[in-house]
Amino acid sequence: MAENEVNEDYINGLRARLNQNHRDVEAAVNLGNYYFDQQLPSQALVYYAIALQIDPDQPGVKTDMGTMYWSNGIFSHAEKTFKDVIEQYPGFGNAYLNLGMLYRNITKEPLKAIKVWKELVEGYPQDAAADKARKLLAEAFVELN
């Protein structure tokens, strides 16, 4: 069986699950993740929105949604989404990483990026994302000097 057929079967199966049970959050998230991985942000956004309507308490899905806004060129929504995740889930490290990268790479505001990454490292030093934030901070300081 070709890879396209496998992917099509997988997607059709998830869609069938969602059509049979409109509250199947796992199917909605998996569809969003599939389209995220395929770099199809508009489609990913649809399924992430469905997943968040079913269960809004998903910081990972919200952060992925912010990333898809970014990929779609909707930077203000990406920024707002990452900030909302940080406000609602202060220890969710990936939102800090992404917000800082948005500031560094898109809005060209390295000082804002440094501030966000420092908040993560100082406030949640044991978070898995803190190590990546430390590396990003070191890179940012080198770039500024």
Secondary structure, 3 states (H helix, E strand, C coil): CCHHHHHHHHHHHHHHHHHHCCCCHHHHHHHHHHHHHCCCHHHHHHHHHHHHHHCCCCHHHHHHHHHHHHHCCCHHHHHHHHHHHHHHCCCCHHHHHHHHHHHHHCCCCHHHHHHHHHHHHHHCCCCHHHHHHHHHHHHHHHHHC
